Amino acid sequence: MTALTERAPAVARMTGRQRLILVLLLGSQFMLAVDFSILNVALPVIGAGLGFALADLQWVATAFALAAAGFTLLAGRIADLYGRRRLFLAGMALLGLSSLAGGLASSPGMLLAARVAQGLATAVVTPAGLSLLTTSFPEGPLRSRALGLNGALMSAGFTSGAVLGGLLTDLLSWRWAFLINVPVALAVLVTAPALLAESRPEGRPAMDVPGAVTVTGGLLALVFGLTRAGEHGFADPLALGSLAAAAALLVAFWFAERRAASPLVPPAVLARPNVRWGNLAGLVAFATETSLVFLLTLYLQKVLGYSPLATGLAFGVLGLGTVAGGLAAPRVLARTGTRRALALGFGVQAVATASLALLGTGPGSIWLLLAATFVGGVGNMVAIVAFMVTATSGLPDAEQGLATGIATMTQQVGITMGIPVMSAVATAAMGSGSVLHGVVVAVVVNAALALAATAIRPNR
């Protein structure tokens, strides 16, 4: 009994160095999450300032999403082979430079180039940072705690990005939505070399070029097709062509990996139940929650008449829920295991989302929205942390960059696909009713997807 008592604190407590590593990596991931949404509320001002045509404004977001999602898997594997710290630092340097270029942009072309570079930096830094996080903490309670905090801050970053973007645009200039990244990137570049240890294999296999080309091309086509469908509908020829090309390229990628001597993504990794089922859970978690924010934005602005800034502030409650869920998730996982934690998280999210079907046109509905988004945010974050733990468990440190690259790709594809799918559902329902009717129908479909995800059964 004495020996067990003496060993417990060593397992449960982080060292001082681990705490510093955690602060560094969490700060970086939070900044990347903010970048996803910080420019959304500033788009009209950016368009007026730089002379964007109204139809071209969406490319400010799409250019970022294409690069971030398309190159994530490749960047995660490169980090495994050539060094995670090296890729992390290179990505942070690119993020700082591209943010400076965006803040100083004087033309639409310069701004879009900066957004593409920011997306590439995100594709490099996110999986490299997550793999550094998972390899810095042993599998078990410490890793679950670190991933819980990471998930909480990333979700808070998505939510607070809109609020921060509105404040910076109103009080200073939209350029500060870019420039705010520069001092943070510099601070990380100065401190990271002293804290982060390099990790890469002694023997470096040749790069799987066919796999890299097909998976990157497939993901780029998938994200573009989903984005196009969100703007023009799934019957749009260019959207359908892009989605068909994505399917063909991803099938080609699968066959290329089965034949490659050193595959980019070994089929044995994808065959692992934890990787397969964990990433399916992550796809549902991100697709449902991000699309719910879109639906409720439509409700708040078109039905209740809220301003963009008031809408962003209303979602602050969702941010609080995700932070609470991230803090609670490690305890839930420790008590129930990842399988039950996934089911519990999705179950809570489904019930909270379903309650939003009771929204009406009166101003009192805001209280139902705030309560439901808080509770749903808690459940969603428990599911997201369980997804990250599941998808990175049971793999050696040498494959953590690959595992986190797949998980990050899943996250970004989920974010991209959720909105066009739910937008199509809401638009179809609005054809026979009001905006409120369309939102309610889409909310019910959203809740049904979360409920169906409770049946996902990883090994653990």
C-alpha positions as CSV (number, residue, x, y, z in Angstrom):
1,M,0.0,0.0,0.0
2,T,2.8,2.4,0.8
3,A,4.5,1.8,-2.5
4,L,1.3,2.4,-4.4
5,T,0.7,5.6,-2.4
6,E,4.3,6.8,-3.2
7,R,4.0,6.1,-6.9
8,A,0.6,7.8,-7.5
9,P,1.7,11.4,-7.3
10,A,4.5,10.8,-9.9
11,V,1.9,9.5,-12.3
12,A,-0.7,12.2,-11.7
13,R,1.5,15.3,-11.5
14,M,3.2,17.2,-14.3
15,T,6.8,18.3,-13.9
16,G,7.7,22.0,-14.2
17,R,9.1,21.5,-17.6
18,Q,5.9,19.7,-18.8
19,R,3.9,22.7,-17.5
20,L,6.0,25.1,-19.5
21,I,5.7,22.9,-22.6
22,L,2.0,22.7,-22.1
23,V,1.7,26.5,-21.9
24,L,3.8,27.0,-25.0
25,L,1.9,24.4,-27.1
26,L,-1.6,25.4,-25.9
27,G,-0.9,29.1,-26.6
28,S,0.1,28.2,-30.1
29,Q,-2.9,26.0,-30.7
30,F,-5.2,28.7,-29.3
31,M,-3.8,31.3,-31.7
32,L,-4.3,28.9,-34.7
33,A,-8.0,28.3,-33.6
34,V,-8.6,32.1,-33.4
35,D,-7.3,32.5,-36.9
36,F,-10.1,30.3,-38.3
37,S,-12.8,32.8,-37.3
38,I,-11.2,36.1,-36.5
39,L,-11.7,37.6,-40.0
40,N,-15.3,36.5,-40.5
41,V,-17.0,39.6,-39.0
42,A,-14.4,41.8,-40.6
43,L,-15.0,40.6,-44.2
44,P,-17.2,43.6,-45.3
45,V,-14.7,46.1,-43.9
46,I,-11.8,44.2,-45.6
47,G,-13.7,44.2,-48.9
48,A,-14.4,47.9,-48.8
49,G,-10.8,48.7,-47.8
50,L,-9.0,46.6,-50.4
51,G,-11.5,46.7,-53.2
52,F,-12.7,43.1,-53.1
53,A,-15.8,42.3,-55.3
54,L,-18.6,41.1,-53.1
55,A,-18.6,37.6,-54.7
56,D,-14.9,37.3,-54.1
57,L,-14.9,38.0,-50.3
58,Q,-15.6,34.3,-49.5
59,W,-12.1,33.5,-50.8
60,V,-10.6,35.1,-47.8
61,A,-11.9,32.2,-45.7
62,T,-11.8,29.6,-48.5
63,A,-8.1,30.2,-49.4
64,F,-7.2,29.5,-45.7
65,A,-9.4,26.4,-45.4
66,L,-8.1,24.9,-48.6
67,A,-4.4,25.1,-47.6
68,A,-5.1,24.2,-43.9
69,A,-7.1,21.1,-44.7
70,G,-5.3,20.0,-47.9
71,F,-1.8,19.8,-46.6
72,T,-2.4,18.7,-42.9
73,L,-1.9,15.0,-43.4
74,L,1.2,15.4,-45.5
75,A,2.7,17.9,-43.0
76,G,2.0,15.5,-40.1
77,R,3.9,12.7,-41.7
78,I,6.8,15.0,-42.7
79,A,7.0,16.0,-39.1
80,D,7.4,12.3,-38.1
81,L,10.2,11.8,-40.7
82,Y,12.1,15.1,-40.5
83,G,11.6,16.3,-37.0
84,R,8.5,17.6,-35.2
85,R,10.2,20.5,-33.5
86,R,11.8,21.6,-36.8
87,L,8.5,21.6,-38.6
88,F,6.8,23.3,-35.7
89,L,9.3,26.1,-35.7
90,A,9.2,26.5,-39.5
91,G,5.4,26.6,-39.4
92,M,5.4,29.3,-36.6
93,A,7.9,31.4,-38.6
94,L,5.7,31.1,-41.7
95,L,2.7,32.1,-39.6
96,G,4.4,35.2,-38.3
97,L,5.6,36.3,-41.7
98,S,2.3,35.6,-43.4
99,S,0.4,37.4,-40.7
100,L,2.7,40.4,-41.1
101,A,2.1,40.3,-44.9
102,G,-1.7,40.1,-44.4
103,G,-1.6,43.1,-42.0
104,L,0.3,45.1,-44.5
105,A,-1.6,44.0,-47.6
106,S,-2.5,46.7,-50.1
107,S,-4.4,44.6,-52.7
108,P,-6.8,41.6,-52.8
109,G,-4.1,39.4,-54.3
110,M,-1.6,40.1,-51.6
111,L,-4.2,39.4,-48.9
112,L,-5.2,36.1,-50.4
113,A,-1.6,35.0,-50.8
114,A,-1.1,35.8,-47.1
115,R,-4.2,33.7,-46.2
116,V,-2.9,30.8,-48.2
117,A,0.4,31.0,-46.4
118,Q,-1.5,31.2,-43.0
119,G,-3.3,28.0,-44.0
120,L,-0.1,26.3,-44.9
121,A,1.4,27.4,-41.6
122,T,-1.7,26.0,-39.8
123,A,-1.3,22.7,-41.7
124,V,2.3,22.4,-40.5
125,V,2.0,23.7,-36.9
126,T,-1.2,21.9,-35.8
127,P,-0.2,18.3,-36.3
128,A,3.4,19.0,-35.3
129,G,2.2,20.8,-32.1
130,L,-0.2,18.0,-31.2
131,S,2.3,15.3,-31.8
132,L,4.8,17.2,-29.6
133,L,2.0,17.4,-27.0
134,T,1.2,13.7,-27.1
135,T,4.9,12.6,-27.0
136,S,5.6,15.0,-24.1
137,F,3.0,13.3,-21.9
138,P,2.7,9.5,-21.4
139,E,-0.4,7.8,-22.5
140,G,-2.9,7.9,-19.6
141,P,-4.2,10.6,-17.2
142,L,-1.5,13.2,-18.0
143,R,-2.1,13.0,-21.8
144,S,-5.8,13.1,-21.3
145,R,-5.5,16.2,-19.1
146,A,-3.2,17.9,-21.7
147,L,-5.6,17.0,-24.6
148,G,-8.5,18.2,-22.5
149,L,-7.0,21.6,-22.0
150,N,-5.9,21.7,-25.6
151,G,-9.5,20.9,-26.8
152,A,-11.0,23.5,-24.4
153,L,-8.6,26.3,-25.6
154,M,-9.0,25.4,-29.3
155,S,-12.8,25.5,-29.0
156,A,-12.6,28.7,-27.0
157,G,-10.4,30.1,-29.8
158,F,-13.0,29.3,-32.5
159,T,-15.6,31.0,-30.4
160,S,-13.6,34.0,-29.2
161,G,-12.1,34.6,-32.7
162,A,-15.4,36.2,-33.9
163,V,-15.6,38.4,-30.8
164,L,-11.9,39.4,-30.9
165,G,-12.2,40.1,-34.6
166,G,-15.2,42.4,-34.0
167,L,-13.5,44.3,-31.2
168,L,-10.2,44.8,-33.2
169,T,-12.0,45.9,-36.3
170,D,-14.3,48.4,-34.4
171,L,-11.6,49.8,-32.0
172,L,-8.4,49.7,-34.2
173,S,-8.4,48.2,-37.7
174,W,-9.1,44.9,-39.4
175,R,-5.3,44.7,-40.0
176,W,-4.8,43.9,-36.3
177,A,-6.6,40.7,-36.8
178,F,-3.5,39.7,-38.7
179,L,-0.8,41.6,-36.8
180,I,-1.8,40.3,-33.4
181,N,-0.2,37.0,-34.5
182,V,3.2,38.4,-35.0
183,P,4.4,39.0,-31.4
184,V,2.9,35.7,-30.3
185,A,4.8,33.8,-33.1
186,L,8.0,35.6,-32.1
187,A,7.6,34.7,-28.5
188,V,7.1,31.0,-29.4
189,L,10.1,31.0,-31.7
190,V,12.3,32.5,-28.9
191,T,11.2,30.1,-26.2
192,A,10.4,26.8,-28.0
193,P,14.0,25.7,-28.8
194,A,14.9,25.7,-25.1
195,L,11.8,23.7,-24.1
196,L,11.0,21.3,-26.9
197,A,13.2,18.3,-27.7
198,E,13.6,17.2,-31.3
199,S,12.2,13.8,-32.2
200,R,12.6,11.9,-35.5
201,P,13.6,8.4,-36.5
202,E,17.2,7.4,-37.0
203,G,16.5,5.9,-40.4
204,R,14.5,8.1,-42.8
205,P,12.5,6.3,-45.4
206,A,11.9,7.8,-48.9
207,M,8.9,10.0,-49.2
208,D,5.8,8.4,-50.7
209,V,5.3,10.8,-53.6
210,P,2.3,9.1,-55.2
211,G,0.6,9.0,-51.8
212,A,1.4,12.6,-51.1
213,V,0.1,13.8,-54.4
214,T,-3.1,11.9,-54.4
215,V,-4.1,12.6,-50.8
216,T,-3.3,16.3,-51.0
217,G,-5.1,16.7,-54.3
218,G,-8.0,14.7,-53.0
219,L,-8.4,16.8,-49.8
220,L,-8.0,20.0,-51.8
221,A,-10.8,18.9,-54.2
222,L,-13.0,17.8,-51.3
223,V,-12.7,21.0,-49.4
224,F,-13.2,23.1,-52.5
225,G,-16.2,21.0,-53.5
226,L,-17.9,21.3,-50.1
227,T,-17.2,25.0,-50.0
228,R,-18.6,25.5,-53.5
229,A,-21.7,23.4,-52.6
230,G,-22.3,25.6,-49.5
231,E,-22.4,28.7,-51.8
232,H,-24.2,27.3,-54.9
233,G,-25.9,24.1,-53.8
234,F,-24.9,20.4,-54.3
235,A,-26.4,20.5,-57.8
236,D,-23.7,23.0,-58.9
237,P,-21.6,21.3,-61.7
238,L,-18.3,22.6,-60.4
239,A,-19.1,21.4,-56.9
240,L,-20.1,17.9,-58.2
241,G,-17.0,17.7,-60.4
242,S,-14.8,18.6,-57.5
243,L,-16.4,16.1,-55.2
244,A,-16.1,13.4,-57.9
245,A,-12.4,14.2,-58.4
246,A,-11.9,14.1,-54.6
247,A,-13.4,10.6,-54.5
248,A,-11.3,9.4,-57.4
249,L,-8.1,10.8,-55.9
250,L,-8.7,9.4,-52.4
251,V,-9.5,5.9,-53.9
252,A,-6.2,6.2,-55.9
253,F,-4.5,7.2,-52.6
254,W,-5.7,4.0,-50.9
255,F,-4.4,1.8,-53.7
256,A,-1.1,3.7,-53.8
257,E,-0.6,3.2,-50.0
258,R,-1.2,-0.6,-50.4
259,R,1.6,-0.8,-52.9
260,A,4.1,1.7,-51.5
261,A,7.3,0.4,-49.8
262,S,7.2,3.3,-47.3
263,P,3.6,4.5,-47.4
264,L,2.6,8.0,-46.3
265,V,-0.2,6.5,-44.3
266,P,0.4,2.8,-43.7
267,P,-2.9,0.9,-44.2
268,A,-2.3,-0.9,-41.0
269,V,-2.6,2.4,-39.1
270,L,-6.0,3.1,-40.8
271,A,-7.1,-0.4,-40.0
272,R,-6.7,0.1,-36.3
273,P,-10.2,0.4,-34.7
274,N,-9.1,3.3,-32.5
275,V,-7.9,5.3,-35.4
276,R,-10.9,4.5,-37.6
277,W,-13.7,4.9,-35.1
278,G,-12.0,7.7,-33.2
279,N,-11.8,9.8,-36.4
280,L,-15.3,9.0,-37.4
281,A,-16.4,10.4,-34.0
282,G,-14.2,13.5,-34.5
283,L,-15.8,14.1,-38.0
284,V,-19.3,14.1,-36.4
285,A,-18.3,16.2,-33.4
286,F,-16.8,19.0,-35.5
287,A,-19.4,18.9,-38.3
288,T,-22.3,19.1,-36.0
289,E,-21.1,21.8,-33.6
290,T,-19.6,24.2,-36.2
291,S,-22.8,23.8,-38.4
292,L,-24.9,24.5,-35.3
293,V,-23.1,27.8,-34.8
294,F,-24.0,28.6,-38.4
295,L,-27.6,27.7,-37.9
296,L,-27.9,29.7,-34.7
297,T,-26.2,32.7,-36.3
298,L,-28.9,32.6,-39.0
299,Y,-31.5,32.4,-36.2
300,L,-30.1,35.2,-34.1
301,Q,-29.7,37.6,-37.0
302,K,-32.6,36.8,-39.3
303,V,-35.2,35.9,-36.7
304,L,-34.3,37.8,-33.5
305,G,-32.6,40.7,-35.4
306,Y,-29.2,40.6,-33.5
307,S,-26.2,42.5,-34.8
308,P,-23.0,40.6,-35.8
309,L,-21.2,41.7,-32.6
310,A,-24.2,40.8,-30.4
311,T,-24.4,37.4,-32.1
312,G,-20.7,36.8,-31.4
313,L,-21.2,37.8,-27.7
314,A,-24.1,35.3,-27.4
315,F,-21.8,32.5,-28.5
316,G,-19.5,33.4,-25.6
317,V,-21.7,31.1,-23.5
318,L,-21.0,28.3,-25.9
319,G,-17.3,29.1,-25.4
320,L,-17.7,28.8,-21.7
321,G,-19.4,25.4,-22.1
322,T,-16.5,24.1,-24.2
323,V,-14.0,25.3,-21.7
324,A,-15.9,23.6,-18.9
325,G,-16.2,20.4,-21.0
326,G,-12.4,20.4,-21.7
327,L,-11.7,20.7,-18.0
328,A,-14.2,18.0,-17.1
329,A,-13.2,15.6,-19.9
330,P,-10.1,14.1,-18.3
331,R,-12.1,13.1,-15.2
332,V,-14.9,11.7,-17.3
333,L,-12.4,9.6,-19.3
334,A,-10.6,8.4,-16.2
335,R,-13.9,7.2,-14.7
336,T,-15.7,5.8,-17.7
337,G,-13.1,5.1,-20.4
338,T,-13.1,6.6,-23.9
339,R,-15.9,4.5,-25.3
340,R,-18.4,5.5,-22.7
341,A,-17.1,9.1,-22.7
342,L,-17.8,9.4,-26.4
343,A,-21.4,8.1,-25.9
344,L,-21.9,10.3,-22.9
345,G,-20.6,13.4,-24.7
346,F,-22.6,12.9,-27.8
347,G,-25.7,12.0,-25.8
348,V,-25.6,15.3,-23.8
349,Q,-24.9,17.2,-27.1
350,A,-27.9,15.5,-28.8
351,V,-30.3,16.3,-26.0
352,A,-29.2,19.9,-25.7
353,T,-29.3,20.4,-29.5
354,A,-32.8,18.8,-29.8
355,S,-34.1,21.2,-27.2
356,L,-33.4,24.1,-29.7
357,A,-36.3,22.8,-31.8
358,L,-38.4,24.8,-29.3
359,L,-36.9,28.1,-30.3
360,G,-39.5,30.7,-31.3
361,T,-39.7,34.3,-32.6
362,G,-40.0,36.0,-29.1
363,P,-37.0,37.6,-27.4
364,G,-37.3,35.2,-24.5
365,S,-36.0,32.3,-26.7
366,I,-32.5,33.6,-26.1
367,W,-32.4,32.0,-22.7
368,L,-33.2,28.6,-24.1
369,L,-30.4,29.2,-26.7
370,L,-27.9,30.2,-24.1
371,A,-28.7,27.3,-21.8
372,A,-28.7,24.7,-24.6
373,T,-25.5,25.9,-26.2
374,F,-23.7,25.8,-22.8
375,V,-24.8,22.3,-22.0
376,G,-24.2,21.1,-25.6
377,G,-20.8,22.7,-25.6
378,V,-19.8,20.7,-22.5
379,G,-21.0,17.5,-24.2
380,N,-19.3,18.2,-27.5
381,M,-16.0,19.0,-25.9
382,V,-16.1,15.7,-23.8
383,A,-16.7,13.9,-27.1
384,I,-13.8,15.8,-28.9
385,V,-11.3,15.0,-26.1
386,A,-12.4,11.4,-26.2
387,F,-11.9,11.4,-30.0
388,M,-8.4,12.8,-29.7
389,V,-7.4,10.4,-27.0
390,T,-8.9,7.4,-28.9
391,A,-7.3,8.4,-32.3
392,T,-3.8,8.8,-30.8
393,S,-3.8,5.8,-28.4
394,G,-2.1,2.6,-29.0
395,L,0.4,4.1,-31.5
396,P,4.2,4.4,-31.0
397,D,5.7,7.8,-30.7
398,A,7.2,7.5,-34.2
399,E,3.7,7.6,-35.6
400,Q,2.2,10.3,-33.4
401,G,2.7,13.0,-36.1
402,L,0.7,10.7,-38.5
403,A,-2.0,10.1,-35.9
404,T,-2.4,13.8,-35.1
405,G,-2.2,14.7,-38.8
406,I,-5.1,12.4,-39.5
407,A,-7.0,13.7,-36.5
408,T,-6.4,17.3,-37.6
409,M,-7.5,16.5,-41.1
410,T,-10.7,15.0,-39.7
411,Q,-11.3,18.1,-37.7
412,Q,-10.8,20.5,-40.6
413,V,-12.9,18.4,-43.0
414,G,-15.7,18.2,-40.4
415,I,-15.6,22.0,-40.0
416,T,-15.7,22.4,-43.8
417,M,-18.5,19.9,-44.5
418,G,-20.9,20.6,-41.7
419,I,-22.0,24.0,-42.8
420,P,-22.8,23.3,-46.5
421,V,-24.7,20.1,-45.5
422,M,-26.8,21.8,-42.8
423,S,-27.2,24.9,-45.0
424,A,-28.7,22.6,-47.7
425,V,-31.1,21.1,-45.2
426,A,-32.2,24.5,-43.8
427,T,-32.6,25.9,-47.3
428,A,-34.7,23.0,-48.5
429,A,-37.0,23.4,-45.4
430,M,-37.2,27.1,-45.9
431,G,-38.7,26.5,-49.3
432,S,-42.0,25.5,-47.7
433,G,-41.8,27.8,-44.6
434,S,-40.0,30.5,-42.8
435,V,-36.3,31.0,-41.8
436,L,-37.2,29.7,-38.3
437,H,-38.8,26.6,-39.8
438,G,-35.6,25.9,-41.8
439,V,-33.4,26.4,-38.8
440,V,-35.5,24.1,-36.6
441,V,-35.6,21.3,-39.2
442,A,-31.8,21.5,-39.6
443,V,-31.3,21.5,-35.8
444,V,-33.3,18.3,-35.5
445,V,-31.1,16.7,-38.2
446,N,-28.0,17.9,-36.3
447,A,-29.3,16.4,-33.1
448,A,-30.0,13.1,-34.8
449,L,-26.4,12.9,-36.1
450,A,-25.1,13.5,-32.6
451,L,-27.4,10.8,-31.3
452,A,-26.3,8.4,-34.0
453,A,-22.7,9.0,-33.0
454,T,-23.4,7.5,-29.5
455,A,-23.2,4.1,-31.2
456,I,-19.6,4.6,-32.2
457,R,-17.6,1.8,-30.5
458,P,-13.8,2.1,-30.4
459,N,-11.8,-0.6,-28.6
460,R,-11.3,1.3,-25.3
